[in-house]
Amino acid sequence: MQTICVKLRIPGNSIKYRTLATTREEVFPDISACVASTCPYAPGAILDDDEWFRIESASRQAFAIDLLKGTYETPDFDAITRDDFSKIDFLFFIREGNVFFQNISKARLVKKKGFINIGGLYEYKSGLEEIVVNDLPDAIFCASSDTLYFRRLESITSIFKGIDQLYREATDEETERFLQSDFIALKGGYSTDSVKTANRKRIALAIKTISELQPNDKQNIFSYIGEYCPDLKATESSFSIGSEDELKMLLFGIEQRFYTTPVGGEQRIANSVVPFARR
C-alpha cells in the first residue's frame, strides 16, 4: 500500500502537503524500470529515448525542497479537501526511499461529468474531478544516492524552484557585457537587442566557461575557434560578429563543440554535448 500525496499552491508558511489517496496498484514503475540509463545534466544535451539526466548531491543544491531533505513523513499530512483540487501543484509518493514526482498543470486537472462504476453498477455524476497521471514520473529522487533523475528540465521547474538557473537566459546586462568583451568586434549594427533566446542561453553558459579559464587556456580556445571559423576572425584574438549565426558559431567554439573525425577528417559540430566519464 502506498500513499499518494500532493503539494498545494497556497500562500504563507503553513504545510502545503496533503494526502490524496492510497492504492495497492502501481502508479509509476520502480526506479530500476524507469531509469535504465543516465548521464550528468548538461545544458542543451539531447537524451536518448530511454535515458535520464541526473544531478548528484541533490539535497545540497540551491533548488532542493524539503522532500529532498527528509523533513516530512506522509502520515503527518492532512487529507485533501474538495476545495483544494484546483490548487494542486504536483503529486508525489515515497517508495523504498525514492520520491516520485509529477507536475500537475491545469490541463491535467480535469472536471467533467459521466458515469462511474460502483461495485458493478453505474452511477451518473456531474461533478467528477480527475488528475491525469503520466506513464512515467517527471522526476525521481533517490535518497540513498542523493540523486535527482529527470528527463525534461521544463517539466520540473515548478516543482524545484530555481532549477531552471541550470540553463537560464543571460540578462540584458550580461548580454551587453559579453558583447563588449575585448575578443568581440561588433559590426552591422548588431547589438543586445539582436540576440534571441537560444543565443542568450548559450551566452549564460559561455560566461561561466570563460570565467573558469586560465589566460593560456583562453588563448588556446581563441586559436581553436579561428581554425574552425576563419571567416569570423577580425584579429588574432578577436572575432567579427554581426549576426545570430556568427554569434552562435563563436559560442559553440567557446564550448569546444567543433571536432574533426579521425577517419575521413570531416569537420563537424556537436549539437549536443554530454560529459564522458571513464569508468
C-alpha positions as CSV (number, residue, x, y, z in Angstrom):
1,M,0.0,0.0,0.0
2,Q,1.4,3.4,-0.9
3,T,0.1,6.9,-0.1
4,I,-0.2,9.4,-2.9
5,C,0.3,13.0,-1.8
6,V,0.0,16.4,-3.4
7,K,1.6,19.8,-2.8
8,L,-0.9,22.7,-3.0
9,R,-0.3,26.2,-4.3
10,I,-1.3,28.2,-1.2
11,P,0.4,31.3,0.3
12,G,2.0,31.5,3.7
13,N,4.3,29.2,5.7
14,S,1.7,26.5,6.5
15,I,2.3,22.9,5.5
16,K,1.3,22.7,1.8
17,Y,1.2,18.9,1.5
18,R,-1.9,16.8,1.6
19,T,-2.6,13.1,1.2
20,L,-4.7,12.3,-1.9
21,A,-5.3,8.6,-1.9
22,T,-3.8,5.2,-1.0
23,T,-3.5,2.4,-3.5
24,R,-2.1,-1.1,-4.0
25,E,-1.8,-0.5,-7.7
26,E,1.4,0.6,-9.4
27,V,1.2,4.3,-10.2
28,F,4.7,4.5,-11.7
29,P,7.2,1.7,-12.4
30,D,10.0,1.1,-9.9
31,I,13.1,3.3,-10.3
32,S,15.1,0.5,-11.8
33,A,12.5,0.0,-14.5
34,C,12.2,3.8,-15.1
35,V,15.8,4.8,-15.1
36,A,17.7,2.3,-17.3
37,S,20.4,4.7,-18.4
38,T,21.6,8.1,-17.1
39,C,24.0,10.9,-17.8
40,P,25.0,14.0,-15.8
41,Y,22.8,17.0,-16.6
42,A,24.4,19.2,-19.3
43,P,22.6,22.2,-20.6
44,G,21.5,21.7,-24.2
45,A,22.2,18.0,-24.2
46,I,19.8,15.7,-26.0
47,L,18.8,12.4,-24.4
48,D,18.3,9.0,-26.0
49,D,14.8,7.6,-25.7
50,D,15.5,5.5,-22.6
51,E,18.0,7.9,-21.0
52,W,17.5,10.3,-17.9
53,F,19.5,13.2,-16.7
54,R,20.9,13.0,-13.2
55,I,22.0,15.7,-10.6
56,E,24.1,14.3,-7.8
57,S,24.1,15.7,-4.2
58,A,20.6,16.9,-5.0
59,S,19.6,17.6,-1.4
60,R,22.5,20.1,-1.1
61,Q,21.6,22.0,-4.2
62,A,20.0,25.5,-4.0
63,F,16.8,24.2,-5.6
64,A,16.3,21.4,-3.1
65,I,12.9,21.3,-1.5
66,D,12.2,19.8,1.9
67,L,11.1,16.5,0.3
68,L,14.7,16.0,-0.8
69,K,15.9,16.6,2.7
70,G,13.7,14.1,4.5
71,T,11.9,16.8,6.5
72,Y,8.4,15.3,6.4
73,E,6.7,11.9,6.7
74,T,3.5,11.4,4.8
75,P,1.4,10.3,7.8
76,D,1.9,13.9,9.1
77,F,-0.2,15.3,6.2
78,D,-3.9,16.2,6.4
79,A,-6.3,14.7,3.8
80,I,-7.0,16.9,0.7
81,T,-10.4,18.6,0.6
82,R,-12.6,19.2,-2.5
83,D,-11.8,22.9,-2.4
84,D,-8.1,22.0,-2.7
85,F,-8.4,20.3,-6.0
86,S,-7.8,23.4,-8.2
87,K,-4.8,24.3,-6.1
88,I,-2.8,21.1,-6.7
89,D,0.8,21.9,-7.9
90,F,2.3,18.5,-8.1
91,L,1.8,14.9,-6.8
92,F,4.4,12.6,-5.3
93,F,4.8,9.4,-3.3
94,I,7.6,7.8,-1.5
95,R,8.5,4.1,-2.2
96,E,11.5,2.4,-0.7
97,G,13.3,5.7,0.0
98,N,12.7,7.0,-3.5
99,V,10.4,10.0,-4.1
100,F,8.4,10.0,-7.4
101,F,7.2,13.4,-8.7
102,Q,4.7,14.5,-11.3
103,N,4.0,18.1,-12.2
104,I,0.2,18.8,-12.4
105,S,-0.6,21.5,-14.9
106,K,-4.1,22.9,-15.2
107,A,-4.5,20.7,-18.3
108,R,-4.1,17.6,-16.1
109,L,-6.8,18.7,-13.6
110,V,-10.0,17.6,-15.3
111,K,-13.5,18.4,-14.2
112,K,-16.3,16.7,-16.1
113,K,-19.5,14.7,-15.9
114,G,-20.0,11.0,-16.7
115,F,-20.8,7.5,-15.4
116,I,-18.7,5.8,-12.7
117,N,-18.6,2.1,-11.9
118,I,-19.6,1.3,-8.3
119,G,-19.5,-2.4,-7.5
120,G,-20.7,-3.4,-10.9
121,L,-23.3,-0.7,-11.1
122,Y,-23.0,2.6,-12.9
123,E,-24.0,5.9,-11.5
124,Y,-24.1,9.3,-13.3
125,K,-22.1,12.1,-11.7
126,S,-21.9,15.7,-12.9
127,G,-19.0,16.9,-10.7
128,L,-16.3,14.3,-11.4
129,E,-12.7,15.5,-10.8
130,E,-9.7,13.7,-12.2
131,I,-6.0,14.0,-12.2
132,V,-4.3,12.7,-15.4
133,V,-1.2,10.6,-14.5
134,N,1.7,10.1,-16.9
135,D,3.1,6.7,-17.7
136,L,6.4,7.8,-16.2
137,P,7.2,10.4,-13.5
138,D,8.6,13.8,-14.3
139,A,11.4,13.3,-11.7
140,I,12.6,10.7,-9.2
141,F,14.8,11.4,-6.1
142,C,16.9,8.5,-4.8
143,A,17.7,9.3,-1.2
144,S,20.3,6.5,-0.8
145,S,22.5,8.1,-3.5
146,D,21.2,11.7,-3.1
147,T,20.5,11.9,-6.8
148,L,17.7,13.5,-8.7
149,Y,16.7,12.0,-12.1
150,F,14.6,13.7,-14.7
151,R,14.1,13.9,-18.5
152,R,12.9,17.4,-19.2
153,L,14.0,20.4,-17.2
154,E,10.9,22.4,-18.2
155,S,8.6,19.8,-16.6
156,I,10.1,20.2,-13.2
157,T,10.8,23.9,-12.8
158,S,7.6,24.5,-10.9
159,I,8.5,21.7,-8.5
160,F,12.1,22.7,-7.8
161,K,12.2,26.4,-7.8
162,G,15.4,27.8,-9.2
163,I,16.5,24.6,-11.0
164,D,16.0,26.5,-14.3
165,Q,19.0,28.5,-13.3
166,L,21.0,25.5,-14.5
167,Y,20.1,26.6,-18.1
168,R,18.9,30.2,-18.0
169,E,19.0,33.0,-20.4
170,A,21.6,35.8,-20.0
171,T,20.1,39.0,-18.8
172,D,20.3,42.2,-20.9
173,E,23.1,43.4,-18.7
174,E,25.0,40.1,-19.1
175,T,24.4,40.0,-22.8
176,E,25.6,43.6,-23.2
177,R,28.7,43.0,-21.1
178,F,29.5,39.8,-23.1
179,L,29.2,41.6,-26.5
180,Q,31.5,44.3,-25.2
181,S,34.3,41.7,-24.5
182,D,37.6,42.5,-26.0
183,F,37.5,39.4,-28.1
184,I,34.3,40.5,-29.9
185,A,34.2,43.2,-32.7
186,L,30.5,44.0,-33.4
187,K,29.5,45.1,-36.9
188,G,26.4,45.9,-39.0
189,G,24.5,47.4,-36.0
190,Y,24.4,44.1,-34.2
191,S,23.6,44.7,-30.5
192,T,22.0,43.3,-27.4
193,D,18.5,43.8,-28.9
194,S,19.5,41.5,-31.8
195,V,20.3,38.5,-29.5
196,K,17.5,35.9,-29.4
197,T,16.6,33.3,-26.7
198,A,18.8,30.5,-27.9
199,N,21.9,32.6,-28.0
200,R,21.1,34.2,-24.7
201,K,21.1,30.7,-23.1
202,R,24.4,30.0,-24.8
203,I,25.9,33.3,-23.6
204,A,25.0,32.4,-20.0
205,L,27.0,29.1,-20.4
206,A,29.8,30.9,-22.2
207,I,30.2,33.5,-19.4
208,K,30.6,30.7,-16.9
209,T,33.0,28.8,-19.1
210,I,35.2,31.8,-19.8
211,S,35.3,32.7,-16.1
212,E,36.9,29.3,-15.3
213,L,39.6,29.5,-18.0
214,Q,43.2,30.4,-17.3
215,P,44.8,33.0,-19.6
216,N,46.7,30.4,-21.7
217,D,43.5,28.3,-22.0
218,K,41.6,31.3,-23.2
219,Q,44.1,31.9,-25.9
220,N,44.0,28.3,-26.9
221,I,40.2,28.5,-27.2
222,F,40.5,31.6,-29.5
223,S,43.1,29.8,-31.7
224,Y,40.8,26.8,-31.9
225,I,37.8,28.9,-32.9
226,G,40.0,30.6,-35.5
227,E,41.0,27.3,-37.1
228,Y,37.4,26.1,-37.5
229,C,35.8,29.5,-38.2
230,P,38.4,31.6,-40.1
231,D,35.7,33.8,-41.5
232,L,35.0,35.1,-38.0
233,K,38.5,36.3,-37.3
234,A,38.9,40.1,-37.0
235,T,42.4,39.9,-35.5
236,E,44.4,37.1,-33.9
237,S,42.4,37.3,-30.7
238,S,39.1,38.9,-31.7
239,F,36.1,37.8,-33.8
240,S,33.8,39.9,-36.0
241,I,30.1,39.3,-35.0
242,G,27.2,40.8,-37.0
243,S,24.5,38.2,-37.0
244,E,22.9,35.5,-34.8
245,D,24.6,32.7,-36.8
246,E,28.0,34.3,-36.3
247,L,27.4,34.7,-32.6
248,K,26.2,31.1,-32.4
249,M,29.4,29.8,-34.0
250,L,31.5,31.8,-31.6
251,L,29.6,30.4,-28.7
252,F,29.9,26.9,-30.0
253,G,33.6,27.4,-30.2
254,I,33.8,28.6,-26.6
255,E,32.1,25.4,-25.5
256,Q,34.6,23.4,-27.8
257,R,31.9,21.9,-29.9
258,F,33.9,21.7,-33.1
259,Y,35.7,18.5,-33.9
260,T,37.3,16.5,-36.7
261,T,36.6,12.9,-37.3
262,P,39.7,10.6,-37.0
263,V,38.6,8.7,-40.2
264,G,37.9,10.9,-43.2
265,G,38.9,14.1,-41.4
266,E,35.4,15.6,-41.7
267,Q,34.9,18.8,-39.6
268,R,31.7,18.6,-37.5
269,I,29.7,20.5,-34.8
270,A,28.4,18.6,-31.8
271,N,24.9,19.9,-31.4
272,S,24.6,18.1,-28.0
273,V,27.4,17.5,-25.5
274,V,27.3,15.2,-22.5
275,P,30.4,14.8,-20.3
276,F,32.1,11.4,-20.8
277,A,33.5,9.9,-17.6
278,R,35.8,6.9,-18.0
279,R,35.0,4.1,-15.5
